[in-house]
Amino acid sequence: MDHHDPPPPPVEECLTSSRKRKYKGGTLIAQGVRTLDEHGKRVADADLYRPEICPACEGSSLHVHDRLERHPRGLILVAVLTVLRFICANPECRATWRVLPAFLARNLWWGWEPIAHATQPEIAAPTEAPEPPTRTRQRWMARLRSSARQLMVLLASRGTQAVQAVGAAVGVNATRTALVREHAVQLGIPVLWRLATLAALVDRLERGIRLMWRWAGSA
């Protein structure tokens, strides 16, 4: 770490006192589901997607509540994707949980793979893949060039020892791009899955904090 860096910022209250328990339900990311084929198998057999416990009350019984449609951009030959939502059987909880495959971003129109292709020049996109508009790519790049300070505080306060080491390596003034790269290097994450893996980690640690976000009116 650069010895001229200022001391780390004070820990925000939302990062030391999680807001997750205040919500009845939300979105879960199935990090092991990286292909359309695997997603299709789990949609066909809901037990493969069913959470083991309810994150809200830790109850062990969740039922399929409904099947939702997502219309992700950038997936080859796929216009509509079915997503399962489960409901906790505990009558005092009844929280609902939508489960997304790892290749879908929970708060962006585009999937993680086309975002990775567009923002990381070392990855060549498939020739048949839809190409994001120039302005959309520019917005993604701007978000990744922004400060990673909030994410650094979150990872330092709640991450594992290995994740905390990532922050120490990049320093408190790092951009999100630098944080993504260092996290991938230290944890051995393939380049195509750098963004999706860190985004899922951040989402799991704290609700409402994002690696990337969707601006109003953005594609």
Rosetta silent file (secondary structure, phi, psi, omega in degrees, C-alpha in Angstrom):
SEQUENCE: MDHHDPPPPPVEECLTSSRKRKYKGGTLIAQGVRTLDEHGKRVADADLYRPEICPACEGSSLHVHDRLERHPRGLILVAVLTVLRFICANPECRATWRVLPAFLARNLWWGWEPIAHATQPEIAAPTEAPEPPTRTRQRWMARLRSSARQLMVLLASRGTQAVQAVGAAVGVNATRTALVREHAVQLGIPVLWRLATLAALVDRLERGIRLMWRWAGSA
SCORE:     score description
SCORE:     0.000 S_00000001
   1 L     0.000  140.398  176.845    0.000    0.000    0.000 S_00000001
   2 L   -63.270  124.334 -177.105    1.248    3.501   -0.747 S_00000001
   3 L   -70.728  -10.685  177.982    2.438    4.992    2.576 S_00000001
   4 L   -91.377   -1.049  176.859    1.191    8.409    1.445 S_00000001
   5 L   -63.891  144.219  173.779   -2.404    7.204    1.273 S_00000001
   6 L   -68.445  161.991  178.730   -4.732    8.842    3.798 S_00000001
   7 L   -62.720  155.732  179.113   -6.092    6.632    6.574 S_00000001
   8 L   -56.594  147.445  179.218   -9.139    4.519    5.701 S_00000001
   9 L   -66.420  156.078  177.292  -12.453    6.370    5.923 S_00000001
  10 L   -61.259  147.366 -178.439  -14.601    5.800    9.011 S_00000001
  11 L   -70.857  126.899  179.163  -16.857    2.791    8.742 S_00000001
  12 L   -70.325  147.173 -177.266  -20.368    3.779    7.718 S_00000001
  13 H   -57.552  -37.128 -177.716  -23.145    2.710   10.060 S_00000001
  14 H   -66.946  -17.275 -179.032  -24.869    0.725    7.301 S_00000001
  15 H   -93.235  -17.172  177.285  -21.748   -1.397    6.955 S_00000001
  16 H  -100.033  -22.561  177.164  -21.448   -2.294   10.629 S_00000001
  17 L  -123.930   96.789 -173.211  -25.165   -2.805   11.201 S_00000001
  18 L   -61.748  143.623  177.661  -26.604   -4.744    8.286 S_00000001
  19 L   -91.811   -0.883 -172.826  -30.008   -3.760    6.915 S_00000001
  20 H   -58.905  -41.835 -175.794  -30.730   -7.231    5.575 S_00000001
  21 H   -68.178  -13.575 -178.753  -32.865   -8.357    8.501 S_00000001
  22 H   -81.838   -9.634 -175.514  -35.154   -5.364    8.034 S_00000001
  23 L  -108.901  143.119  176.290  -36.409   -6.664    4.695 S_00000001
  24 L   -96.547   82.863  177.792  -38.872   -9.449    4.021 S_00000001
  25 E   103.242 -176.465 -178.195  -37.249  -11.130    1.107 S_00000001
  26 E   158.426 -148.796 -176.772  -35.118  -10.054   -1.806 S_00000001
  27 E  -118.431  136.482  174.860  -32.770  -11.499   -4.409 S_00000001
  28 E  -116.609  144.515  179.722  -30.251  -14.312   -4.024 S_00000001
  29 E  -106.259  122.804  176.341  -27.445  -15.049   -6.496 S_00000001
  30 E   -87.649   93.560 -171.077  -26.697  -18.695   -7.341 S_00000001
  31 L   -65.995  -21.048  179.986  -22.976  -18.286   -7.972 S_00000001
  32 L   -82.439   -4.281 -176.863  -22.554  -21.813   -9.309 S_00000001
  33 L  -101.083   99.344 -174.336  -24.976  -21.253  -12.198 S_00000001
  34 L  -115.134   -2.330 -179.045  -22.934  -19.819  -15.056 S_00000001
  35 L  -129.564  157.199  176.588  -24.570  -21.337  -18.144 S_00000001
  36 H   -63.497  -37.362  179.630  -28.008  -21.354  -19.712 S_00000001
  37 H   -61.689  -45.817  179.791  -28.014  -25.161  -19.653 S_00000001
  38 H   -65.207  -39.945  177.664  -27.414  -25.301  -15.912 S_00000001
  39 H   -61.249  -43.350  179.577  -30.053  -22.637  -15.333 S_00000001
  40 H   -60.746  -40.375  178.095  -32.552  -24.627  -17.420 S_00000001
  41 H   -61.745  -41.111 -177.035  -31.921  -27.767  -15.376 S_00000001
  42 H   -75.514  -31.292  175.287  -32.554  -25.921  -12.130 S_00000001
  43 H   -67.604  -38.457  179.153  -35.701  -24.231  -13.378 S_00000001
  44 H   -69.621  -31.104  178.369  -37.019  -27.654  -14.422 S_00000001
  45 L  -123.440   91.322 -172.057  -36.144  -29.125  -11.012 S_00000001
  46 H   -57.339  -24.800  179.129  -36.845  -26.401   -8.462 S_00000001
  47 H   -59.807  -27.765 -178.976  -35.073  -28.323   -5.701 S_00000001
  48 H   -73.193  -21.194  177.610  -31.781  -27.468   -7.392 S_00000001
  49 L  -103.218  -15.434 -172.490  -32.499  -23.737   -6.944 S_00000001
  50 L   -63.796  125.846  176.842  -34.360  -23.939   -3.631 S_00000001
  51 L   -61.620  143.187  179.929  -32.493  -22.111   -0.800 S_00000001
  52 L   -68.647  -36.456  177.272  -31.529  -24.419    2.073 S_00000001
  53 L  -137.760  159.240  174.147  -32.715  -21.873    4.641 S_00000001
  54 L   -78.449  122.533  179.818  -34.664  -18.636    4.605 S_00000001
  55 L   -62.662  -19.832 -178.376  -32.147  -15.791    4.969 S_00000001
  56 L   -82.875  -47.430 -175.044  -34.709  -13.788    6.962 S_00000001
  57 L  -118.751   -4.899 -178.360  -35.766  -16.265    9.661 S_00000001
  58 L    66.766   20.448  173.245  -33.446  -19.239    8.974 S_00000001
  59 L   -68.008  152.502 -172.774  -36.458  -21.496    8.481 S_00000001
  60 L  -101.126    7.699 -177.612  -35.720  -24.677    6.558 S_00000001
  61 L  -125.806  115.535  176.352  -38.835  -24.889    4.388 S_00000001
  62 E  -129.644  138.666 -178.901  -39.324  -22.775    1.263 S_00000001
  63 E  -114.518  155.031  174.341  -41.820  -23.401   -1.528 S_00000001
  64 E   -63.704  122.545 -178.443  -41.940  -22.221   -5.131 S_00000001
  65 E   -91.268  -48.469  176.035  -44.017  -19.042   -5.013 S_00000001
  66 E  -166.479  177.465  178.749  -44.108  -18.179   -8.711 S_00000001
  67 E  -120.566  122.686 -176.117  -42.087  -18.028  -11.911 S_00000001
  68 E  -102.960  162.156  176.656  -40.995  -14.637  -13.155 S_00000001
  69 E  -111.217  133.744  170.244  -39.777  -13.501  -16.559 S_00000001
  70 E  -114.790  145.357  179.436  -36.566  -11.607  -17.169 S_00000001
  71 L  -119.084   69.607 -175.069  -35.760  -10.047  -20.540 S_00000001
  72 L   -71.136  145.924  176.416  -31.959   -9.788  -20.381 S_00000001
  73 E   -96.182  145.812  173.479  -30.020   -8.072  -23.128 S_00000001
  74 L    95.573   -6.127  177.140  -26.916   -9.552  -24.649 S_00000001
  75 L   -84.950  133.505 -176.825  -27.663  -13.267  -24.289 S_00000001
  76 L   -71.636  122.951  175.232  -27.257  -15.178  -27.536 S_00000001
  77 L    63.568   18.315  178.394  -30.587  -16.573  -28.863 S_00000001
  78 L  -129.223  117.575  179.347  -32.384  -15.955  -25.560 S_00000001
  79 L  -103.591  -30.868 -178.299  -34.959  -13.181  -25.258 S_00000001
  80 L  -130.452  136.015 -178.925  -36.900  -14.358  -22.205 S_00000001
  81 E  -127.438  132.492  177.354  -35.549  -16.165  -19.154 S_00000001
  82 E   -84.495  134.455  178.766  -37.625  -17.812  -16.408 S_00000001
  83 E  -124.620  133.783 -179.709  -36.594  -17.021  -12.824 S_00000001
  84 E   -87.522  143.162  172.561  -37.915  -18.862   -9.767 S_00000001
  85 E  -125.173  133.134 -177.247  -39.151  -17.114   -6.659 S_00000001
  86 E  -111.292  154.836  178.449  -39.546  -18.988   -3.374 S_00000001
  87 E  -125.725  138.270  179.624  -41.596  -18.186   -0.270 S_00000001
  88 E   -70.686  134.640 -178.480  -40.761  -19.085    3.305 S_00000001
  89 L   -79.088  -11.962  178.595  -43.264  -21.530    4.810 S_00000001
  90 L   -65.581  116.414 -176.126  -42.904  -20.005    8.285 S_00000001
  91 L   -62.717  -20.859  178.441  -46.259  -18.192    8.826 S_00000001
  92 L   -87.637   -3.870 -178.968  -44.509  -15.531   10.900 S_00000001
  93 L  -115.631  -72.429  179.253  -42.049  -14.788    8.094 S_00000001
  94 L    58.364   29.074  176.553  -43.434  -15.471    4.584 S_00000001
  95 L   -69.287  145.793  177.860  -40.440  -13.758    3.000 S_00000001
  96 E  -111.828  141.300 -175.261  -40.068  -14.250   -0.755 S_00000001
  97 E  -131.630  116.919  174.432  -36.712  -14.829   -2.440 S_00000001
  98 E   -86.007  132.401 -178.424  -35.976  -14.510   -6.136 S_00000001
  99 E  -111.810  119.251 -179.203  -32.988  -16.640   -7.200 S_00000001
 100 E  -104.771  144.410  170.777  -30.883  -15.421  -10.125 S_00000001
 101 E   -68.586  158.669 -174.682  -28.199  -17.340  -12.014 S_00000001
 102 L   -64.588  -22.701 -176.194  -24.701  -15.883  -11.735 S_00000001
 103 L   -82.198   -5.293  176.179  -24.703  -14.669  -15.352 S_00000001
 104 E  -101.707  132.856  172.576  -27.567  -12.217  -14.717 S_00000001
 105 L   -83.393  133.153 -173.016  -26.947   -8.863  -13.050 S_00000001
 106 L   -72.031  -21.481 -175.018  -29.711   -8.175  -10.555 S_00000001
 107 L  -129.715   22.565  177.147  -29.935   -4.450  -11.274 S_00000001
 108 L  -129.824  152.520  179.787  -28.766   -4.079  -14.887 S_00000001
 109 L   -71.209  -35.542 -175.688  -30.530   -4.770  -18.165 S_00000001
 110 E   -89.822  153.107  174.776  -27.544   -6.576  -19.672 S_00000001
 111 E   -75.179  165.600 -176.016  -26.048   -9.880  -18.538 S_00000001
 112 H   -67.435  -32.939 -176.510  -22.584  -10.001  -16.970 S_00000001
 113 H   -64.791  -49.555  176.748  -20.893  -11.676  -19.942 S_00000001
 114 H   -64.799  -30.178  175.793  -21.584   -8.899  -22.496 S_00000001
 115 H   -65.609  -42.325  178.432  -20.673   -6.318  -19.835 S_00000001
 116 H   -62.647  -43.005  179.286  -17.360   -8.118  -19.290 S_00000001
 117 H   -61.958  -39.219 -174.239  -16.686   -8.219  -23.033 S_00000001
 118 H   -77.853  -25.058 -174.087  -17.442   -4.515  -23.408 S_00000001
 119 H  -108.476   -9.350 -179.753  -15.372   -3.285  -20.442 S_00000001
 120 L  -124.977   99.600 -172.341  -12.381   -5.642  -20.506 S_00000001
 121 L   -62.660  -17.343  179.910  -10.515   -5.448  -23.837 S_00000001
 122 L   -75.064   -8.076  178.923   -8.564   -8.637  -23.128 S_00000001
 123 L  -106.938  122.057  177.593  -11.779  -10.657  -23.638 S_00000001
 124 L   -85.940  129.684  178.908  -12.987  -11.120  -27.215 S_00000001
 125 L   -77.599  146.984  174.324  -16.756  -11.207  -27.573 S_00000001
 126 L   -58.105  143.476 -176.222  -18.372  -13.983  -29.644 S_00000001
 127 L   -62.628  -27.554 -178.109  -19.048  -12.785  -33.185 S_00000001
 128 L   -89.611   -0.780 -176.686  -22.768  -13.575  -32.855 S_00000001
 129 L   -74.530  138.039  174.792  -23.171  -11.709  -29.555 S_00000001
 130 L   -60.457  141.667 -177.342  -25.331   -8.537  -29.579 S_00000001
 131 L  -100.074  126.516  179.256  -23.197   -5.425  -29.241 S_00000001
 132 L   -64.991  148.823  176.033  -24.113   -2.849  -26.568 S_00000001
 133 L   -60.547  153.796 -178.482  -24.628    0.733  -27.763 S_00000001
 134 H   -57.039  -44.356 -178.318  -21.623    3.051  -27.457 S_00000001
 135 H   -64.519  -34.995  177.873  -23.281    5.215  -24.803 S_00000001
 136 H   -65.311  -44.658  177.511  -24.113    2.143  -22.721 S_00000001
 137 H   -61.164  -40.471  179.758  -20.477    0.997  -22.834 S_00000001
 138 H   -63.388  -38.269  178.106  -19.345    4.468  -21.865 S_00000001
 139 H   -65.630  -42.683  178.684  -21.655    4.442  -18.831 S_00000001
 140 H   -60.345  -44.745 -179.425  -20.307    1.064  -17.723 S_00000001
 141 H   -63.699  -39.386  178.975  -16.729    2.296  -18.027 S_00000001
 142 H   -62.753  -40.459  179.186  -17.538    5.448  -16.069 S_00000001
 143 H   -64.605  -40.703 -179.112  -18.987    3.396  -13.220 S_00000001
 144 H   -72.831  -22.846  176.017  -15.916    1.170  -13.095 S_00000001
 145 H   -82.221   -8.699 -178.147  -13.621    4.215  -13.058 S_00000001
 146 L   -75.846  168.521 -175.478  -15.442    5.608  -10.026 S_00000001
 147 E   -64.199  140.723  177.221  -14.149    5.305   -6.473 S_00000001
 148 L   -98.896   12.949 -171.193  -14.225    1.907   -4.774 S_00000001
 149 H   -58.158  -45.191  179.905  -13.990    3.427   -1.288 S_00000001
 150 H   -62.174  -41.819  178.155  -17.454    2.343   -0.134 S_00000001
 151 H   -65.062  -37.687 -179.841  -16.842   -1.188   -1.396 S_00000001
 152 H   -62.716  -41.814  178.866  -13.428   -1.252    0.299 S_00000001
 153 H   -64.085  -42.721  179.007  -14.975   -0.370    3.645 S_00000001
 154 H   -61.501  -48.339 -178.102  -17.601   -3.064    3.208 S_00000001
 155 H   -66.058  -35.382  179.627  -15.068   -5.757    2.276 S_00000001
 156 H   -69.974  -33.070 -175.547  -12.738   -4.739    5.113 S_00000001
 157 H   -88.078  -23.895 -175.104  -15.495   -4.856    7.729 S_00000001
 158 H  -128.205  -10.746 -175.728  -17.287   -8.017    6.618 S_00000001
 159 L   -77.736  167.388  175.194  -15.071   -9.907    4.196 S_00000001
 160 L   -70.702  173.073  179.190  -12.914  -12.944    4.853 S_00000001
 161 H   -59.233  -40.222  179.465   -9.203  -12.585    5.522 S_00000001
 162 H   -64.233  -40.708  179.662   -8.473  -13.231    1.840 S_00000001
 163 H   -68.786  -38.978  177.898  -10.940  -10.543    0.757 S_00000001
 164 H   -61.787  -33.205  179.103   -9.536   -8.063    3.277 S_00000001
 165 H   -65.819  -28.109  177.920   -6.085   -8.635    1.765 S_00000001
 166 H   -62.691  -45.922  179.433   -7.426   -7.407   -1.585 S_00000001
 167 H   -62.694  -39.586  179.120   -8.205   -4.007   -0.102 S_00000001
 168 H   -63.792  -31.095 -177.148   -4.782   -3.783    1.493 S_00000001
 169 H   -76.913  -34.390 -175.185   -3.180   -4.457   -1.887 S_00000001
 170 H   -94.293  -21.929 -179.536   -5.030   -1.804   -3.907 S_00000001
 171 L    85.493  159.495 -172.033   -5.253    1.008   -1.332 S_00000001
 172 L   -72.794  -15.606 -179.072   -8.160    3.181   -0.263 S_00000001
 173 L   -96.882   14.889 -176.162   -8.065    5.433   -3.335 S_00000001
 174 L   -68.151  152.868  170.112   -8.553    2.582   -5.808 S_00000001
 175 E   -83.494  168.470  177.060  -11.088    2.618   -8.604 S_00000001
 176 H   -65.562  -33.549  176.427  -13.629   -0.158   -8.956 S_00000001
 177 H   -60.395  -46.175  179.654  -11.677   -1.475  -11.941 S_00000001
 178 H   -63.027  -40.160  178.937   -8.545   -1.853   -9.800 S_00000001
 179 H   -64.283  -43.599  179.264  -10.537   -3.560   -7.052 S_00000001
 180 H   -59.800  -45.861 -177.442  -12.118   -5.998   -9.538 S_00000001
 181 H   -65.697  -45.782 -177.833   -8.736   -6.922  -10.999 S_00000001
 182 H   -66.733  -39.573  176.931   -6.975   -7.404   -7.658 S_00000001
 183 H   -59.979  -42.172 -179.623   -9.856   -9.448   -6.269 S_00000001
 184 H   -67.183  -41.778 -178.581   -9.677  -11.709   -9.335 S_00000001
 185 H   -64.617  -48.224 -174.703   -5.898  -12.096   -9.146 S_00000001
 186 H   -71.593  -28.459 -178.762   -5.766  -12.925   -5.455 S_00000001
 187 H  -104.105    3.306  175.892   -8.694  -15.347   -5.541 S_00000001
 188 L    67.530   41.701 -177.437   -7.907  -16.911   -8.919 S_00000001
 189 L   -92.505  129.516  178.582  -11.117  -15.848  -10.674 S_00000001
 190 L   -57.248  146.232 -173.197  -11.269  -16.256  -14.493 S_00000001
 191 H   -57.216  -37.022 -178.144  -11.302  -12.932  -16.315 S_00000001
 192 H   -64.685  -24.734 -174.848  -14.786  -13.472  -17.774 S_00000001
 193 H  -107.983   12.328 -179.796  -16.251  -13.840  -14.269 S_00000001
 194 H   -57.932  -52.612 -175.924  -14.420  -11.020  -12.496 S_00000001
 195 H   -66.357  -48.605 -176.130  -17.358   -8.614  -12.456 S_00000001
 196 H   -61.686  -40.128 -176.725  -20.069  -11.160  -11.713 S_00000001
 197 H   -68.313  -46.070  179.835  -18.149  -12.753   -8.825 S_00000001
 198 H   -68.534  -38.117  178.170  -17.334   -9.511   -7.024 S_00000001
 199 H   -61.075  -41.686  179.013  -20.844   -8.151   -7.643 S_00000001
 200 H   -65.821  -38.087  178.387  -22.354  -11.290   -6.078 S_00000001
 201 H   -63.498  -47.839  179.692  -20.035  -10.996   -3.072 S_00000001
 202 H   -60.602  -42.619 -179.664  -20.969   -7.353   -2.482 S_00000001
 203 H   -62.907  -37.900 -179.529  -24.651   -8.183   -2.862 S_00000001
 204 H   -70.339  -32.891 -176.632  -24.349  -11.003   -0.326 S_00000001
 205 H   -77.505  -36.773 -178.121  -22.573   -8.817    2.239 S_00000001
 206 L  -154.950  131.299  178.447  -24.958   -5.869    2.208 S_00000001
 207 L   -70.582  137.679  173.634  -28.267   -5.023    0.596 S_00000001
 208 L    90.960   -8.833  175.851  -28.386   -1.882   -1.517 S_00000001
 209 L  -102.229  133.435 -172.277  -24.635   -1.576   -2.217 S_00000001
 210 L  -126.864  146.699  168.730  -23.646   -2.337   -5.807 S_00000001
 211 L   -69.629  -45.024  175.099  -20.494   -2.893   -7.811 S_00000001
 212 L  -133.168  157.832 -176.032  -22.347   -1.332  -10.753 S_00000001
 213 L  -141.535  164.070 -178.650  -25.736    0.335  -10.879 S_00000001
 214 L  -102.764  118.502  176.311  -28.373    1.382  -13.346 S_00000001
 215 L   -77.299  153.113  179.725  -28.892    5.099  -13.808 S_00000001
 216 L   -57.186  127.797  177.097  -32.377    6.367  -14.518 S_00000001
 217 L    83.396    0.804 -177.699  -33.119    6.053  -18.184 S_00000001
 218 L   -82.426  159.909  178.513  -30.004    4.007  -18.930 S_00000001
 219 L   -88.886    0.000    0.000  -29.962    0.967  -21.174 S_00000001
